[in-house]
Amino acid sequence: MNVDSKTLESKIREMYPEIVQHDLSISLNFDEGTDSWIVKIFKGQHNLATHLEKKDAEACLEGIQCIYLGVQIGQFVKNFELEE
């Protein structure tokens, strides 16, 4: 399955509504060296970068949540909220 960044970003935003709720920015780039997506989430000076394996990105587009990504997003939001 071919995965493009715009489609994957849209699906991640849909599956993890806290991104929209907290007005977080997200960027995705495919890293050929690791054969995975680099997901960057940021707001102001706060940022998080994590890998999303190619197979997990494909599963995400099929509507299956990536637990690891969800945990990372949840931790970012929690840390961000504690500082507000």
mmCIF file of the N, C-alpha and C atoms, coordinates in Angstrom:
data_MODEL
# 
_entry.id   MODEL 
# 
loop_
_atom_site.group_PDB 
_atom_site.id 
_atom_site.type_symbol 
_atom_site.label_atom_id 
_atom_site.label_alt_id 
_atom_site.label_comp_id 
_atom_site.label_asym_id 
_atom_site.label_entity_id 
_atom_site.label_seq_id 
_atom_site.pdbx_PDB_ins_code 
_atom_site.Cartn_x 
_atom_site.Cartn_y 
_atom_site.Cartn_z 
_atom_site.occupancy 
_atom_site.B_iso_or_equiv 
_atom_site.pdbx_formal_charge 
_atom_site.auth_seq_id 
_atom_site.auth_comp_id 
_atom_site.auth_asym_id 
_atom_site.auth_atom_id 
_atom_site.pdbx_PDB_model_num 
ATOM 1   N N  . MET A 1 1  ? 0.852  -1.178 0.000  1.00 0.00 ? 1  MET A N  1 
ATOM 2   C CA . MET A 1 1  ? 0.000  0.000  0.000  1.00 0.00 ? 1  MET A CA 1 
ATOM 3   C C  . MET A 1 1  ? 0.897  1.240  0.000  1.00 0.00 ? 1  MET A C  1 
ATOM 4   N N  . ASN A 1 2  ? 0.575  2.180  -0.886 1.00 0.00 ? 2  ASN A N  1 
ATOM 5   C CA . ASN A 1 2  ? 1.283  3.448  -0.905 1.00 0.00 ? 2  ASN A CA 1 
ATOM 6   C C  . ASN A 1 2  ? 0.656  4.399  0.094  1.00 0.00 ? 2  ASN A C  1 
ATOM 7   N N  . VAL A 1 3  ? 1.469  5.008  0.925  1.00 0.00 ? 3  VAL A N  1 
ATOM 8   C CA . VAL A 1 3  ? 1.007  5.940  1.944  1.00 0.00 ? 3  VAL A CA 1 
ATOM 9   C C  . VAL A 1 3  ? 1.600  7.304  1.621  1.00 0.00 ? 3  VAL A C  1 
ATOM 10  N N  . ASP A 1 4  ? 0.749  8.324  1.519  1.00 0.00 ? 4  ASP A N  1 
ATOM 11  C CA . ASP A 1 4  ? 1.278  9.670  1.320  1.00 0.00 ? 4  ASP A CA 1 
ATOM 12  C C  . ASP A 1 4  ? 1.044  10.487 2.585  1.00 0.00 ? 4  ASP A C  1 
ATOM 13  N N  . SER A 1 5  ? 1.870  11.493 2.776  1.00 0.00 ? 5  SER A N  1 
ATOM 14  C CA . SER A 1 5  ? 1.879  12.245 4.031  1.00 0.00 ? 5  SER A CA 1 
ATOM 15  C C  . SER A 1 5  ? 0.562  12.957 4.315  1.00 0.00 ? 5  SER A C  1 
ATOM 16  N N  . LYS A 1 6  ? -0.074 13.522 3.299  1.00 0.00 ? 6  LYS A N  1 
ATOM 17  C CA . LYS A 1 6  ? -1.333 14.255 3.528  1.00 0.00 ? 6  LYS A CA 1 
ATOM 18  C C  . LYS A 1 6  ? -2.455 13.324 3.986  1.00 0.00 ? 6  LYS A C  1 
ATOM 19  N N  . THR A 1 7  ? -2.555 12.169 3.359  1.00 0.00 ? 7  THR A N  1 
ATOM 20  C CA . THR A 1 7  ? -3.584 11.199 3.734  1.00 0.00 ? 7  THR A CA 1 
ATOM 21  C C  . THR A 1 7  ? -3.317 10.662 5.140  1.00 0.00 ? 7  THR A C  1 
ATOM 22  N N  . LEU A 1 8  ? -2.059 10.350 5.429  1.00 0.00 ? 8  LEU A N  1 
ATOM 23  C CA . LEU A 1 8  ? -1.700 9.827  6.743  1.00 0.00 ? 8  LEU A CA 1 
ATOM 24  C C  . LEU A 1 8  ? -1.943 10.876 7.825  1.00 0.00 ? 8  LEU A C  1 
ATOM 25  N N  . GLU A 1 9  ? -1.569 12.120 7.566  1.00 0.00 ? 9  GLU A N  1 
ATOM 26  C CA . GLU A 1 9  ? -1.802 13.187 8.555  1.00 0.00 ? 9  GLU A CA 1 
ATOM 27  C C  . GLU A 1 9  ? -3.288 13.357 8.830  1.00 0.00 ? 9  GLU A C  1 
ATOM 28  N N  . SER A 1 10 ? -4.086 13.355 7.786  1.00 0.00 ? 10 SER A N  1 
ATOM 29  C CA . SER A 1 10 ? -5.531 13.492 7.949  1.00 0.00 ? 10 SER A CA 1 
ATOM 30  C C  . SER A 1 10 ? -6.099 12.363 8.802  1.00 0.00 ? 10 SER A C  1 
ATOM 31  N N  . LYS A 1 11 ? -5.656 11.147 8.551  1.00 0.00 ? 11 LYS A N  1 
ATOM 32  C CA . LYS A 1 11 ? -6.142 9.991  9.305  1.00 0.00 ? 11 LYS A CA 1 
ATOM 33  C C  . LYS A 1 11 ? -5.693 10.057 10.762 1.00 0.00 ? 11 LYS A C  1 
ATOM 34  N N  . ILE A 1 12 ? -4.447 10.471 11.012 1.00 0.00 ? 12 ILE A N  1 
ATOM 35  C CA . ILE A 1 12 ? -3.949 10.595 12.384 1.00 0.00 ? 12 ILE A CA 1 
ATOM 36  C C  . ILE A 1 12 ? -4.765 11.641 13.129 1.00 0.00 ? 12 ILE A C  1 
ATOM 37  N N  . ARG A 1 13 ? -5.048 12.771 12.483 1.00 0.00 ? 13 ARG A N  1 
ATOM 38  C CA . ARG A 1 13 ? -5.863 13.816 13.120 1.00 0.00 ? 13 ARG A CA 1 
ATOM 39  C C  . ARG A 1 13 ? -7.265 13.297 13.450 1.00 0.00 ? 13 ARG A C  1 
ATOM 40  N N  . GLU A 1 14 ? -7.807 12.482 12.558 1.00 0.00 ? 14 GLU A N  1 
ATOM 41  C CA . GLU A 1 14 ? -9.136 11.905 12.774 1.00 0.00 ? 14 GLU A CA 1 
ATOM 42  C C  . GLU A 1 14 ? -9.125 10.910 13.942 1.00 0.00 ? 14 GLU A C  1 
ATOM 43  N N  . MET A 1 15 ? -8.090 10.089 14.015 1.00 0.00 ? 15 MET A N  1 
ATOM 44  C CA . MET A 1 15 ? -8.031 9.031  15.023 1.00 0.00 ? 15 MET A CA 1 
ATOM 45  C C  . MET A 1 15 ? -7.619 9.539  16.402 1.00 0.00 ? 15 MET A C  1 
ATOM 46  N N  . TYR A 1 16 ? -6.897 10.642 16.430 1.00 0.00 ? 16 TYR A N  1 
ATOM 47  C CA . TYR A 1 16 ? -6.414 11.204 17.688 1.00 0.00 ? 16 TYR A CA 1 
ATOM 48  C C  . TYR A 1 16 ? -6.907 12.645 17.808 1.00 0.00 ? 16 TYR A C  1 
ATOM 49  N N  . PRO A 1 17 ? -8.172 12.818 18.231 1.00 0.00 ? 17 PRO A N  1 
ATOM 50  C CA . PRO A 1 17 ? -8.790 14.148 18.261 1.00 0.00 ? 17 PRO A CA 1 
ATOM 51  C C  . PRO A 1 17 ? -8.106 15.137 19.203 1.00 0.00 ? 17 PRO A C  1 
ATOM 52  N N  . GLU A 1 18 ? -7.304 14.643 20.139 1.00 0.00 ? 18 GLU A N  1 
ATOM 53  C CA . GLU A 1 18 ? -6.602 15.559 21.040 1.00 0.00 ? 18 GLU A CA 1 
ATOM 54  C C  . GLU A 1 18 ? -5.627 16.459 20.280 1.00 0.00 ? 18 GLU A C  1 
ATOM 55  N N  . ILE A 1 19 ? -5.190 16.044 19.097 1.00 0.00 ? 19 ILE A N  1 
ATOM 56  C CA . ILE A 1 19 ? -4.330 16.896 18.272 1.00 0.00 ? 19 ILE A CA 1 
ATOM 57  C C  . ILE A 1 19 ? -5.078 18.170 17.897 1.00 0.00 ? 19 ILE A C  1 
ATOM 58  N N  . VAL A 1 20 ? -6.316 18.005 17.460 1.00 0.00 ? 20 VAL A N  1 
ATOM 59  C CA . VAL A 1 20 ? -7.141 19.158 17.078 1.00 0.00 ? 20 VAL A CA 1 
ATOM 60  C C  . VAL A 1 20 ? -7.603 19.916 18.320 1.00 0.00 ? 20 VAL A C  1 
ATOM 61  N N  . GLN A 1 21 ? -8.022 19.195 19.353 1.00 0.00 ? 21 GLN A N  1 
ATOM 62  C CA . GLN A 1 21 ? -8.517 19.827 20.579 1.00 0.00 ? 21 GLN A CA 1 
ATOM 63  C C  . GLN A 1 21 ? -7.495 20.762 21.200 1.00 0.00 ? 21 GLN A C  1 
ATOM 64  N N  . HIS A 1 22 ? -6.221 20.402 21.112 1.00 0.00 ? 22 HIS A N  1 
ATOM 65  C CA . HIS A 1 22 ? -5.171 21.202 21.732 1.00 0.00 ? 22 HIS A CA 1 
ATOM 66  C C  . HIS A 1 22 ? -4.407 22.049 20.711 1.00 0.00 ? 22 HIS A C  1 
ATOM 67  N N  . ASP A 1 23 ? -4.948 22.121 19.486 1.00 0.00 ? 23 ASP A N  1 
ATOM 68  C CA . ASP A 1 23 ? -4.374 22.954 18.426 1.00 0.00 ? 23 ASP A CA 1 
ATOM 69  C C  . ASP A 1 23 ? -2.890 22.649 18.211 1.00 0.00 ? 23 ASP A C  1 
ATOM 70  N N  . LEU A 1 24 ? -2.568 21.358 18.136 1.00 0.00 ? 24 LEU A N  1 
ATOM 71  C CA . LEU A 1 24 ? -1.193 20.937 17.916 1.00 0.00 ? 24 LEU A CA 1 
ATOM 72  C C  . LEU A 1 24 ? -0.911 20.884 16.421 1.00 0.00 ? 24 LEU A C  1 
ATOM 73  N N  . SER A 1 25 ? 0.308  21.211 16.053 1.00 0.00 ? 25 SER A N  1 
ATOM 74  C CA . SER A 1 25 ? 0.742  21.083 14.663 1.00 0.00 ? 25 SER A CA 1 
ATOM 75  C C  . SER A 1 25 ? 1.411  19.728 14.501 1.00 0.00 ? 25 SER A C  1 
ATOM 76  N N  . ILE A 1 26 ? 1.311  19.192 13.296 1.00 0.00 ? 26 ILE A N  1 
ATOM 77  C CA . ILE A 1 26 ? 1.882  17.874 13.029 1.00 0.00 ? 26 ILE A CA 1 
ATOM 78  C C  . ILE A 1 26 ? 2.534  17.895 11.650 1.00 0.00 ? 26 ILE A C  1 
ATOM 79  N N  . SER A 1 27 ? 3.680  17.243 11.548 1.00 0.00 ? 27 SER A N  1 
ATOM 80  C CA . SER A 1 27 ? 4.315  17.081 10.240 1.00 0.00 ? 27 SER A CA 1 
ATOM 81  C C  . SER A 1 27 ? 4.810  15.646 10.124 1.00 0.00 ? 27 SER A C  1 
ATOM 82  N N  . LEU A 1 28 ? 4.805  15.147 8.914  1.00 0.00 ? 28 LEU A N  1 
ATOM 83  C CA . LEU A 1 28 ? 5.227  13.774 8.653  1.00 0.00 ? 28 LEU A CA 1 
ATOM 84  C C  . LEU A 1 28 ? 6.207  13.757 7.490  1.00 0.00 ? 28 LEU A C  1 
ATOM 85  N N  . ASN A 1 29 ? 7.259  12.989 7.648  1.00 0.00 ? 29 ASN A N  1 
ATOM 86  C CA . ASN A 1 29 ? 8.238  12.791 6.583  1.00 0.00 ? 29 ASN A CA 1 
ATOM 87  C C  . ASN A 1 29 ? 8.649  11.327 6.588  1.00 0.00 ? 29 ASN A C  1 
ATOM 88  N N  . PHE A 1 30 ? 8.769  10.761 5.391  1.00 0.00 ? 30 PHE A N  1 
ATOM 89  C CA . PHE A 1 30 ? 9.191  9.371  5.306  1.00 0.00 ? 30 PHE A CA 1 
ATOM 90  C C  . PHE A 1 30 ? 10.704 9.298  5.301  1.00 0.00 ? 30 PHE A C  1 
ATOM 91  N N  . ASP A 1 31 ? 11.269 8.460  6.150  1.00 0.00 ? 31 ASP A N  1 
ATOM 92  C CA . ASP A 1 31 ? 12.715 8.261  6.256  1.00 0.00 ? 31 ASP A CA 1 
ATOM 93  C C  . ASP A 1 31 ? 13.063 6.954  5.553  1.00 0.00 ? 31 ASP A C  1 
ATOM 94  N N  . GLU A 1 32 ? 13.673 7.070  4.395  1.00 0.00 ? 32 GLU A N  1 
ATOM 95  C CA . GLU A 1 32 ? 14.048 5.885  3.609  1.00 0.00 ? 32 GLU A CA 1 
ATOM 96  C C  . GLU A 1 32 ? 15.014 4.985  4.387  1.00 0.00 ? 32 GLU A C  1 
ATOM 97  N N  . GLY A 1 33 ? 15.904 5.601  5.168  1.00 0.00 ? 33 GLY A N  1 
ATOM 98  C CA . GLY A 1 33 ? 16.915 4.839  5.902  1.00 0.00 ? 33 GLY A CA 1 
ATOM 99  C C  . GLY A 1 33 ? 16.327 3.882  6.924  1.00 0.00 ? 33 GLY A C  1 
ATOM 100 N N  . THR A 1 34 ? 15.264 4.316  7.595  1.00 0.00 ? 34 THR A N  1 
ATOM 101 C CA . THR A 1 34 ? 14.636 3.459  8.605  1.00 0.00 ? 34 THR A CA 1 
ATOM 102 C C  . THR A 1 34 ? 13.351 2.822  8.101  1.00 0.00 ? 34 THR A C  1 
ATOM 103 N N  . ASP A 1 35 ? 12.948 3.188  6.874  1.00 0.00 ? 35 ASP A N  1 
ATOM 104 C CA . ASP A 1 35 ? 11.710 2.683  6.278  1.00 0.00 ? 35 ASP A CA 1 
ATOM 105 C C  . ASP A 1 35 ? 10.518 2.949  7.204  1.00 0.00 ? 35 ASP A C  1 
ATOM 106 N N  . SER A 1 36 ? 10.507 4.167  7.768  1.00 0.00 ? 36 SER A N  1 
ATOM 107 C CA . SER A 1 36 ? 9.428  4.542  8.679  1.00 0.00 ? 36 SER A CA 1 
ATOM 108 C C  . SER A 1 36 ? 9.110  6.027  8.520  1.00 0.00 ? 36 SER A C  1 
ATOM 109 N N  . TRP A 1 37 ? 7.969  6.402  9.052  1.00 0.00 ? 37 TRP A N  1 
ATOM 110 C CA . TRP A 1 37 ? 7.554  7.797  9.048  1.00 0.00 ? 37 TRP A CA 1 
ATOM 111 C C  . TRP A 1 37 ? 8.063  8.478  10.307 1.00 0.00 ? 37 TRP A C  1 
ATOM 112 N N  . ILE A 1 38 ? 8.572  9.683  10.155 1.00 0.00 ? 38 ILE A N  1 
ATOM 113 C CA . ILE A 1 38 ? 8.946  10.512 11.293 1.00 0.00 ? 38 ILE A CA 1 
ATOM 114 C C  . ILE A 1 38 ? 7.765  11.444 11.527 1.00 0.00 ? 38 ILE A C  1 
ATOM 115 N N  . VAL A 1 39 ? 7.145  11.299 12.685 1.00 0.00 ? 39 VAL A N  1 
ATOM 116 C CA . VAL A 1 39 ? 5.988  12.118 13.046 1.00 0.00 ? 39 VAL A CA 1 
ATOM 117 C C  . VAL A 1 39 ? 6.464  13.165 14.046 1.00 0.00 ? 39 VAL A C  1 
ATOM 118 N N  . LYS A 1 40 ? 6.264  14.429 13.702 1.00 0.00 ? 40 LYS A N  1 
ATOM 119 C CA . LYS A 1 40 ? 6.636  15.521 14.598 1.00 0.00 ? 40 LYS A CA 1 
ATOM 120 C C  . LYS A 1 40 ? 5.369  16.248 15.010 1.00 0.00 ? 40 LYS A C  1 
ATOM 121 N N  . ILE A 1 41 ? 5.217  16.429 16.311 1.00 0.00 ? 41 ILE A N  1 
ATOM 122 C CA . ILE A 1 41 ? 4.074  17.145 16.872 1.00 0.00 ? 41 ILE A CA 1 
ATOM 123 C C  . ILE A 1 41 ? 4.644  18.303 17.667 1.00 0.00 ? 41 ILE A C  1 
ATOM 124 N N  . PHE A 1 42 ? 4.072  19.469 17.476 1.00 0.00 ? 42 PHE A N  1 
ATOM 125 C CA . PHE A 1 42 ? 4.611  20.621 18.174 1.00 0.00 ? 42 PHE A CA 1 
ATOM 126 C C  . PHE A 1 42 ? 3.550  21.691 18.415 1.00 0.00 ? 42 PHE A C  1 
ATOM 127 N N  . LYS A 1 43 ? 3.822  22.478 19.445 1.00 0.00 ? 43 LYS A N  1 
ATOM 128 C CA . LYS A 1 43 ? 3.029  23.664 19.745 1.00 0.00 ? 43 LYS A CA 1 
ATOM 129 C C  . LYS A 1 43 ? 3.955  24.605 20.501 1.00 0.00 ? 43 LYS A C  1 
ATOM 130 N N  . GLY A 1 44 ? 4.155  25.784 19.943 1.00 0.00 ? 44 GLY A N  1 
ATOM 131 C CA . GLY A 1 44 ? 5.080  26.719 20.543 1.00 0.00 ? 44 GLY A CA 1 
ATOM 132 C C  . GLY A 1 44 ? 6.466  26.102 20.606 1.00 0.00 ? 44 GLY A C  1 
ATOM 133 N N  . GLN A 1 45 ? 7.095  26.163 21.770 1.00 0.00 ? 45 GLN A N  1 
ATOM 134 C CA . GLN A 1 45 ? 8.439  25.615 21.920 1.00 0.00 ? 45 GLN A CA 1 
ATOM 135 C C  . GLN A 1 45 ? 8.435  24.137 22.307 1.00 0.00 ? 45 GLN A C  1 
ATOM 136 N N  . HIS A 1 46 ? 7.275  23.559 22.488 1.00 0.00 ? 46 HIS A N  1 
ATOM 137 C CA . HIS A 1 46 ? 7.156  22.144 22.841 1.00 0.00 ? 46 HIS A CA 1 
ATOM 138 C C  . HIS A 1 46 ? 7.133  21.312 21.567 1.00 0.00 ? 46 HIS A C  1 
ATOM 139 N N  . ASN A 1 47 ? 7.879  20.204 21.559 1.00 0.00 ? 47 ASN A N  1 
ATOM 140 C CA . ASN A 1 47 ? 7.843  19.348 20.381 1.00 0.00 ? 47 ASN A CA 1 
ATOM 141 C C  . ASN A 1 47 ? 8.134  17.900 20.750 1.00 0.00 ? 47 ASN A C  1 
ATOM 142 N N  . LEU A 1 48 ? 7.682  17.028 19.883 1.00 0.00 ? 48 LEU A N  1 
ATOM 143 C CA . LEU A 1 48 ? 7.865  15.588 20.031 1.00 0.00 ? 48 LEU A CA 1 
ATOM 144 C C  . LEU A 1 48 ? 8.135  15.028 18.648 1.00 0.00 ? 48 LEU A C  1 
ATOM 145 N N  . ALA A 1 49 ? 9.111  14.164 18.546 1.00 0.00 ? 49 ALA A N  1 
ATOM 146 C CA . ALA A 1 49 ? 9.372  13.452 17.297 1.00 0.00 ? 49 ALA A CA 1 
ATOM 147 C C  . ALA A 1 49 ? 9.378  11.967 17.615 1.00 0.00 ? 49 ALA A C  1 
ATOM 148 N N  . THR A 1 50 ? 8.701  11.200 16.805 1.00 0.00 ? 50 THR A N  1 
ATOM 149 C CA . THR A 1 50 ? 8.639  9.761  17.012 1.00 0.00 ? 50 THR A CA 1 
ATOM 150 C C  . THR A 1 50 ? 8.570  9.060  15.657 1.00 0.00 ? 50 THR A C  1 
ATOM 151 N N  . HIS A 1 51 ? 8.887  7.790  15.644 1.00 0.00 ? 51 HIS A N  1 
ATOM 152 C CA . HIS A 1 51 ? 8.814  6.985  14.420 1.00 0.00 ? 51 HIS A CA 1 
ATOM 153 C C  . HIS A 1 51 ? 7.483  6.250  14.356 1.00 0.00 ? 51 HIS A C  1 
ATOM 154 N N  . LEU A 1 52 ? 6.981  6.110  13.170 1.00 0.00 ? 52 LEU A N  1 
ATOM 155 C CA . LEU A 1 52 ? 5.799  5.292  12.912 1.00 0.00 ? 52 LEU A CA 1 
ATOM 156 C C  . LEU A 1 52 ? 6.205  4.312  11.815 1.00 0.00 ? 52 LEU A C  1 
ATOM 157 N N  . GLU A 1 53 ? 6.312  3.054  12.193 1.00 0.00 ? 53 GLU A N  1 
ATOM 158 C CA . GLU A 1 53 ? 6.733  2.041  11.226 1.00 0.00 ? 53 GLU A CA 1 
ATOM 159 C C  . GLU A 1 53 ? 5.795  2.039  10.023 1.00 0.00 ? 53 GLU A C  1 
ATOM 160 N N  . LYS A 1 54 ? 6.351  1.705  8.869  1.00 0.00 ? 54 LYS A N  1 
ATOM 161 C CA . LYS A 1 54 ? 5.583  1.698  7.619  1.00 0.00 ? 54 LYS A CA 1 
ATOM 162 C C  . LYS A 1 54 ? 4.325  0.827  7.745  1.00 0.00 ? 54 LYS A C  1 
ATOM 163 N N  . LYS A 1 55 ? 4.460  -0.346 8.353  1.00 0.00 ? 55 LYS A N  1 
ATOM 164 C CA . LYS A 1 55 ? 3.302  -1.244 8.498  1.00 0.00 ? 55 LYS A CA 1 
ATOM 165 C C  . LYS A 1 55 ? 2.247  -0.638 9.429  1.00 0.00 ? 55 LYS A C  1 
ATOM 166 N N  . ASP A 1 56 ? 2.691  0.113  10.450 1.00 0.00 ? 56 ASP A N  1 
ATOM 167 C CA . ASP A 1 56 ? 1.751  0.779  11.348 1.00 0.00 ? 56 ASP A CA 1 
ATOM 168 C C  . ASP A 1 56 ? 1.035  1.921  10.639 1.00 0.00 ? 56 ASP A C  1 
ATOM 169 N N  . ALA A 1 57 ? 1.740  2.631  9.770  1.00 0.00 ? 57 ALA A N  1 
ATOM 170 C CA . ALA A 1 57 ? 1.116  3.706  8.984  1.00 0.00 ? 57 ALA A CA 1 
ATOM 171 C C  . ALA A 1 57 ? 0.046  3.117  8.065  1.00 0.00 ? 57 ALA A C  1 
ATOM 172 N N  . GLU A 1 58 ? 0.355  1.989  7.445  1.00 0.00 ? 58 GLU A N  1 
ATOM 173 C CA . GLU A 1 58 ? -0.621 1.332  6.579  1.00 0.00 ? 58 GLU A CA 1 
ATOM 174 C C  . GLU A 1 58 ? -1.837 0.880  7.382  1.00 0.00 ? 58 GLU A C  1 
ATOM 175 N N  . ALA A 1 59 ? -1.607 0.327  8.567  1.00 0.00 ? 59 ALA A N  1 
ATOM 176 C CA . ALA A 1 59 ? -2.707 -0.110 9.429  1.00 0.00 ? 59 ALA A CA 1 
ATOM 177 C C  . ALA A 1 59 ? -3.547 1.094  9.862  1.00 0.00 ? 59 ALA A C  1 
ATOM 178 N N  . CYS A 1 60 ? -2.892 2.198  10.134 1.00 0.00 ? 60 CYS A N  1 
ATOM 179 C CA . CYS A 1 60 ? -3.591 3.423  10.524 1.00 0.00 ? 60 CYS A CA 1 
ATOM 180 C C  . CYS A 1 60 ? -4.583 3.839  9.436  1.00 0.00 ? 60 CYS A C  1 
ATOM 181 N N  . LEU A 1 61 ? -4.153 3.775  8.179  1.00 0.00 ? 61 LEU A N  1 
ATOM 182 C CA . LEU A 1 61 ? -5.039 4.145  7.078  1.00 0.00 ? 61 LEU A CA 1 
ATOM 183 C C  . LEU A 1 61 ? -6.206 3.179  6.940  1.00 0.00 ? 61 LEU A C  1 
ATOM 184 N N  . GLU A 1 62 ? -6.042 1.981  7.472  1.00 0.00 ? 62 GLU A N  1 
ATOM 185 C CA . GLU A 1 62 ? -7.125 1.000  7.452  1.00 0.00 ? 62 GLU A CA 1 
ATOM 186 C C  . GLU A 1 62 ? -8.032 1.138  8.673  1.00 0.00 ? 62 GLU A C  1 
ATOM 187 N N  . GLY A 1 63 ? -7.738 2.153  9.517  1.00 0.00 ? 63 GLY A N  1 
ATOM 188 C CA . GLY A 1 63 ? -8.592 2.423  10.673 1.00 0.00 ? 63 GLY A CA 1 
ATOM 189 C C  . GLY A 1 63 ? -8.148 1.763  11.961 1.00 0.00 ? 63 GLY A C  1 
ATOM 190 N N  . ILE A 1 64 ? -6.950 1.184  11.962 1.00 0.00 ? 64 ILE A N  1 
ATOM 191 C CA . ILE A 1 64 ? -6.434 0.533  13.169 1.00 0.00 ? 64 ILE A CA 1 
ATOM 192 C C  . ILE A 1 64 ? -5.504 1.509  13.878 1.00 0.00 ? 64 ILE A C  1 
ATOM 193 N N  . GLN A 1 65 ? -5.834 1.837  15.121 1.00 0.00 ? 65 GLN A N  1 
ATOM 194 C CA . GLN A 1 65 ? -5.008 2.777  15.863 1.00 0.00 ? 65 GLN A CA 1 
ATOM 195 C C  . GLN A 1 65 ? -3.650 2.179  16.177 1.00 0.00 ? 65 GLN A C  1 
ATOM 196 N N  . CYS A 1 66 ? -2.650 3.023  16.133 1.00 0.00 ? 66 CYS A N  1 
ATOM 197 C CA . CYS A 1 66 ? -1.305 2.622  16.521 1.00 0.00 ? 66 CYS A CA 1 
ATOM 198 C C  . CYS A 1 66 ? -1.150 2.952  17.999 1.00 0.00 ? 66 CYS A C  1 
ATOM 199 N N  . ILE A 1 67 ? -1.076 1.949  18.832 1.00 0.00 ? 67 ILE A N  1 
ATOM 200 C CA . ILE A 1 67 ? -1.029 2.152  20.282 1.00 0.00 ? 67 ILE A CA 1 
ATOM 201 C C  . ILE A 1 67 ? 0.178  3.001  20.668 1.00 0.00 ? 67 ILE A C  1 
ATOM 202 N N  . TYR A 1 68 ? 1.328  2.694  20.092 1.00 0.00 ? 68 TYR A N  1 
ATOM 203 C CA . TYR A 1 68 ? 2.543  3.431  20.439 1.00 0.00 ? 68 TYR A CA 1 
ATOM 204 C C  . TYR A 1 68 ? 2.384  4.918  20.130 1.00 0.00 ? 68 TYR A C  1 
ATOM 205 N N  . LEU A 1 69 ? 1.865  5.235  18.950 1.00 0.00 ? 69 LEU A N  1 
ATOM 206 C CA . LEU A 1 69 ? 1.669  6.638  18.577 1.00 0.00 ? 69 LEU A CA 1 
ATOM 207 C C  . LEU A 1 69 ? 0.664  7.296  19.504 1.00 0.00 ? 69 LEU A C  1 
ATOM 208 N N  . GLY A 1 70 ? -0.408 6.597  19.828 1.00 0.00 ? 70 GLY A N  1 
ATOM 209 C CA . GLY A 1 70 ? -1.416 7.135  20.746 1.00 0.00 ? 70 GLY A CA 1 
ATOM 210 C C  . GLY A 1 70 ? -0.833 7.454  22.111 1.00 0.00 ? 70 GLY A C  1 
ATOM 211 N N  . VAL A 1 71 ? 0.031  6.571  22.610 1.00 0.00 ? 71 VAL A N  1 
ATOM 212 C CA . VAL A 1 71 ? 0.675  6.796  23.907 1.00 0.00 ? 71 VAL A CA 1 
ATOM 213 C C  . VAL A 1 71 ? 1.578  8.024  23.825 1.00 0.00 ? 71 VAL A C  1 
ATOM 214 N N  . GLN A 1 72 ? 2.340  8.134  22.743 1.00 0.00 ? 72 GLN A N  1 
ATOM 215 C CA . GLN A 1 72 ? 3.239  9.276  22.569 1.00 0.00 ? 72 GLN A CA 1 
ATOM 216 C C  . GLN A 1 72 ? 2.448  10.589 22.519 1.00 0.00 ? 72 GLN A C  1 
ATOM 217 N N  . ILE A 1 73 ? 1.365  10.602 21.761 1.00 0.00 ? 73 ILE A N  1 
ATOM 218 C CA . ILE A 1 73 ? 0.538  11.813 21.662 1.00 0.00 ? 73 ILE A CA 1 
ATOM 219 C C  . ILE A 1 73 ? -0.061 12.134 23.016 1.00 0.00 ? 73 ILE A C  1 
ATOM 220 N N  . GLY A 1 74 ? -0.576 11.123 23.712 1.00 0.00 ? 74 GLY A N  1 
ATOM 221 C CA . GLY A 1 74 ? -1.168 11.329 25.035 1.00 0.00 ? 74 GLY A CA 1 
ATOM 222 C C  . GLY A 1 74 ? -0.167 11.895 26.021 1.00 0.00 ? 74 GLY A C  1 
ATOM 223 N N  . GLN A 1 75 ? 1.064  11.398 25.999 1.00 0.00 ? 75 GLN A N  1 
ATOM 224 C CA . GLN A 1 75 ? 2.103  11.895 26.899 1.00 0.00 ? 75 GLN A CA 1 
ATOM 225 C C  . GLN A 1 75 ? 2.466  13.340 26.560 1.00 0.00 ? 75 GLN A C  1 
ATOM 226 N N  . PHE A 1 76 ? 2.546  13.647 25.272 1.00 0.00 ? 76 PHE A N  1 
ATOM 227 C CA . PHE A 1 76 ? 2.846  15.015 24.859 1.00 0.00 ? 76 PHE A CA 1 
ATOM 228 C C  . PHE A 1 76 ? 1.776  15.975 25.361 1.00 0.00 ? 76 PHE A C  1 
ATOM 229 N N  . VAL A 1 77 ? 0.521  15.615 25.159 1.00 0.00 ? 77 VAL A N  1 
ATOM 230 C CA . VAL A 1 77 ? -0.596 16.461 25.601 1.00 0.00 ? 77 VAL A CA 1 
ATOM 231 C C  . VAL A 1 77 ? -0.560 16.615 27.116 1.00 0.00 ? 77 VAL A C  1 
ATOM 232 N N  . LYS A 1 78 ? -0.321 15.536 27.835 1.00 0.00 ? 78 LYS A N  1 
ATOM 233 C CA . LYS A 1 78 ? -0.265 15.591 29.293 1.00 0.00 ? 78 LYS A CA 1 
ATOM 234 C C  . LYS A 1 78 ? 0.847  16.532 29.755 1.00 0.00 ? 78 LYS A C  1 
ATOM 235 N N  . ASN A 1 79 ? 2.026  16.403 29.197 1.00 0.00 ? 79 ASN A N  1 
ATOM 236 C CA . ASN A 1 79 ? 3.147  17.277 29.553 1.00 0.00 ? 79 ASN A CA 1 
ATOM 237 C C  . ASN A 1 79 ? 2.846  18.735 29.213 1.00 0.00 ? 79 ASN A C  1 
ATOM 238 N N  . PHE A 1 80 ? 2.242  18.935 28.062 1.00 0.00 ? 80 PHE A N  1 
ATOM 239 C CA . PHE A 1 80 ? 1.904  20.278 27.624 1.00 0.00 ? 80 PHE A CA 1 
ATOM 240 C C  . PHE A 1 80 ? 0.889  20.917 28.570 1.00 0.00 ? 80 PHE A C  1 
ATOM 241 N N  . GLU A 1 81 ? -0.139 20.151 28.952 1.00 0.00 ? 81 GLU A N  1 
ATOM 242 C CA . GLU A 1 81 ? -1.181 20.660 29.846 1.00 0.00 ? 81 GLU A CA 1 
ATOM 243 C C  . GLU A 1 81 ? -0.620 20.990 31.230 1.00 0.00 ? 81 GLU A C  1 
ATOM 244 N N  . LEU A 1 82 ? 0.323  20.208 31.719 1.00 0.00 ? 82 LEU A N  1 
ATOM 245 C CA . LEU A 1 82 ? 0.905  20.453 33.037 1.00 0.00 ? 82 LEU A CA 1 
ATOM 246 C C  . LEU A 1 82 ? 1.656  21.777 33.088 1.00 0.00 ? 82 LEU A C  1 
ATOM 247 N N  . GLU A 1 83 ? 2.198  22.194 31.956 1.00 0.00 ? 83 GLU A N  1 
ATOM 248 C CA . GLU A 1 83 ? 2.968  23.434 31.908 1.00 0.00 ? 83 GLU A CA 1 
ATOM 249 C C  . GLU A 1 83 ? 2.090  24.665 31.711 1.00 0.00 ? 83 GLU A C  1 
ATOM 250 N N  . GLU A 1 84 ? 0.852  24.480 31.299 1.00 0.00 ? 84 GLU A N  1 
ATOM 251 C CA . GLU A 1 84 ? -0.028 25.623 31.052 1.00 0.00 ? 84 GLU A CA 1 
ATOM 252 C C  . GLU A 1 84 ? -0.520 26.247 32.316 1.00 0.00 ? 84 GLU A C  1 
# 
